[in-house]
């Protein structure tokens, strides 16, 4: 492997490691917030005192807002680091194109990841030894696995966490409404 390709691969690995660390920190933080939110919800549900329940509800709402803000910021950082990793991957594919076909392992792996989404005629230029590769073709090969993997992590996982917060808040508000109804109607 050429020195240039080693350099590119090294930086790609470093950024991928940072990206995974940010994901872990973000998910761990959200897990802690959700556990605390669930605990406060249980206190709201169990409380016989409306004043205590309302105080806990305000605490829960504050924690929910704070958690969602933190998650939004982490999501932006994760997406930005993912774009950085993509940049390095594009550079690796470009550099590998100057190697013999048998030595283009990263390119073949990316083609393998994109199978079924990219036609053979679209990835055939990556396996030829002549000419340059079109930037759009590189992006197409690299972006197909992003649709599969990163969409789940970057979008659906965070949407799921937002949905959990929604249900926690909904249950706590419903509990307070029931407590108020009991007080009003005796």
N, C-alpha and C positions, 0 to 999 in steps of 0.2 A: 504494500500500500504506500502510496506516495506521501511525502511529508505534508503536503497541502491537505490531502484527504484526512490524514491523522489529526491535523489541526482542526479541520471542520468537524470531524466526528467528536473530538474532545469537547469543543464548545457546545455542540448539540447535546452531548451527554450531561454537561454541567447545567444547561438550561432546562433540560428535561427533569433533572433531579430537583432543581429549584421549583419547577412547576408542580411536581408531585408533592413537595414539601408544603407549598402554598395550599394545595388541595387538602392535604391532611390537616393542616392547621385550621383551615376554614371549616371542614367537616367536624373536627373535634370541638371547635368553639361552638358551632351550632348544636352539637350533641349536648354539650354542657348547658347551654341556654335552654334547650328543650326539656332536659331533666329538671332544671330549676323551675321552668314554667309549669311543668306537670305537677311538681311538688306544690307550687303556689295554688294551682287549680284544685288540687286535693284539699288544701286548707280552706279555699273558698267554698267548696262543696260541703265540707264538714262543719263549717262555722255556724253556730247558732245565733251569733250576733251580726246584725245587718251592718253596723258600723265597722266591725273588723273585716267583714266580707268586702265591703266597699273599699276599705283601705288596701286590702290584698288585691282587689281588682285593679286599682290604680297602679299598684306595684307591678302587677302582671302586664298591664297595658304598656307601662314604661319599658319593661324588659322586652316586650314584643317589638316595640318600635326600635329600641337599641339593637336588638338581635338582627332585625331586618336591615338596618342601616349597615351593620358590620358585614352581613352576608352580601349586600349589594357592593360594598367596597371590595371585598375579597373576590367576588365574581368578576369585577372589572380587572383586577390584578391577574387573576387566573387566565382570563381571555387574552390579556396583553402578553403574558408569558407564553401562552400557546402560539400566538402569532410570531413571537421571537423564535420559538422552536421550529415553526414552519419555515421561517427564513433560512435557518441553518440547514434544514432538510433539502430545500431547493438548491442551496449551494452544493450540498453533497451529491445530489443527482447530477448537477452540471459537471462537477469534477469527475464523477465516475464515468461520464460519457466519453471521456478521453482515455479511459482504460479499456483493455480488451474485454469483450462481452462476458467472458467467464469470471471476471473480477468485479462485476457490477452487482454485488450482493445486496446492497441497500436498495438499489433500483428494482431488482427482481423481487425483493420483499415487498416493496410498495406496490408493485404490480400485482403481486399475490394478494395483498390486502384489498385491492380494488376490484378483484375479479367479480364478474357479474354486473358491475356498475360501469366499467370501462370496456369498450369493445377491443378486440384484438388489433384491429386496424389503428386504433388510437394509441395503443402502447407499443406497437411494432417499431416506431422510430427509436424508442429507447434501447432496443436490442440490436440496432444496426450500428456499424462502425463508422459511417460516413455522415458528414454534415453536423450542423448544430441542432439542438432541440429547442423547439418553440416554447417560450415561457408559459403560454397558455396550456400547453400539453403537460408541462411539469406541474402546474397548479392543479390541473384536472386529476392527475394521478395521485397527488398528495392530498387533495381535498376529499376524495371519496371515503377514506377511512375516518376523516374528521366528522363527516356526517353521521357515521355509525357510532363512534366512540365518544367523541367530545360533546355531541349533542346530548347524549344521555347524562354525562357528568355535568356539563356546564349549564344545561337548561332544565332537564327533567328532574334531576336530583334536587336542585334548588327550588323548583316549583313545588316539589313534594314537601320540602321543609316549610315553605310558605303556607301550603295547605294545612300542614299540621298545626302551625301557629293559628291559622284561622279557626280550626276546630277547637283548639284549647280556649281561645278567647270567646268563641261562640258558647261553649259549655259554661264558662264562668259567668258570662252575661245572663244566660238563661237561668243559671242558679240564683243569681241576685234578683232577677225578675220574679222568680218563684217565691223567694224570701219576702220581697216587697208585697206580692199578692197575698201571702199568708198574713202579713202584718195588717194590710188594709182590710181584708175580708175576715180577719179574726180566725 
